[in-house]
Amino acid sequence: LASGVVSLRPYADGDMWILEQTLGDPRLMVHLNGPESPEKILERHRRFVAMSADPRLGRMFTVLVGASAAGNVGYWETDWDGEKVWETGWFVLPGFQGRGVATEATRLLIGVVSMLEGHGSLVATPSVSNAPSNAIAKRLNFALIREVDSEYPPGSGKHLRCNVWRLALPASPRKE
Ligand SMILES: CC(C)(COP(=O)(O)OP(=O)(O)OC[C@H]1O[C@@H](n2cnc3c(N)ncnc32)[C@H](O)[C@@H]1OP(=O)(O)O)[C@@H](O)C(=O)NCCC(=O)NCCS
């Protein structure tokens, strides 16, 4: 993958097809307790579009490889151990996987959250069985804190064993 070819732009109204081809595809959701329904995807799409309205609370991006949409990455606020932190998550379309796209997109995302006023950590919680996602966190210098059992999707009664990875964000000039 040539450097500079991966970029991020804010998630847009025309991007729901990317969710349909990632979150809606059972093959991509084996580590997330199965695909999301069309109703859930529409709900999520609306939430992602709305999130772009106030970047202080979180934001979703569409990952581009050259001019082509290749997936999504984002950040949102969450609580860990009584501390407010940013959480991140990523998806890459099958045709773009295995080329370092998610790693590069997450590297760019770390640059974005590092510029924000606010929280000192970025957390990622992939399933313990999600080898590529755990490899991304490790490569980008997240520290493995512990494992947790979480309910996923929330309210489903299904359980997921996840690794908690945490990256301390550099203090940006705006935070001081
Ligand atoms: C996880 C996902 C985003 C990875 O995207 P990607 O662009 O293919 O990832 P990259 O090419 O940047 O590879 C990341 C790492 O995973 C490794 N990897 C890729 N596929 C792998 C596999 N099947 N088994 C083990 N490691 C794998 C790569 O070698 C790389 O590790 P390295 O840096 O140590 O070499 C993509 O597989 C995906 O969208 N999966 C479904 C949705 C999902 O699980 N999202 C994450 C929820 S936490």
The ligand as an ORCA input file, in Angstrom:
! r2SCAN-3c Opt
* xyz 0 1
  C     -10.720     -6.098     11.115
  C     -10.604     -5.459      9.737
  C     -11.093     -4.029      9.807
  C      -9.137     -5.482      9.286
  O      -9.024     -4.725      8.091
  P      -7.757     -4.850      7.123
  O      -7.676     -3.593      6.325
  O      -7.832     -6.133      6.394
  O      -6.548     -4.913      8.175
  P      -5.021     -4.693      7.845
  O      -4.734     -5.118      6.429
  O      -4.636     -3.326      8.285
  O      -4.347     -5.815      8.770
  C      -4.298     -5.660     10.137
  C      -3.490     -6.789     10.743
  O      -4.271     -7.988     10.769
  C      -3.520     -9.052     10.227
  N      -4.479     -9.946      9.609
  C      -5.282     -9.705      8.553
  N      -6.088    -10.764      8.336
  C      -5.776    -11.691      9.277
  C      -6.260    -12.975      9.598
  N      -7.251    -13.541      8.903
  N      -5.709    -13.639     10.639
  C      -4.712    -13.080     11.360
  N      -4.230    -11.837     11.131
  C      -4.757    -11.158     10.093
  C      -2.580     -8.381      9.248
  O      -1.450     -9.184      8.985
  C      -2.212     -7.141     10.034
  O      -1.295     -7.467     11.075
  P       0.234     -7.009     11.037
  O       0.229     -5.513     11.030
  O       0.794     -7.572     12.279
  O       0.774     -7.589      9.772
  C     -11.438     -6.234      8.689
  O     -11.015     -7.576      8.684
  C     -12.922     -6.177      8.964
  O     -13.581     -5.227      8.564
  N     -13.466     -7.203      9.644
  C     -14.857     -7.311      9.932
  C     -15.373     -6.281     10.898
  C     -14.640     -6.254     12.204
  O     -14.369     -7.284     12.799
  N     -14.329     -5.046     12.661
  C     -13.613     -4.828     13.884
  C     -14.499     -4.842     15.087
  S     -13.478     -4.609     16.528
*
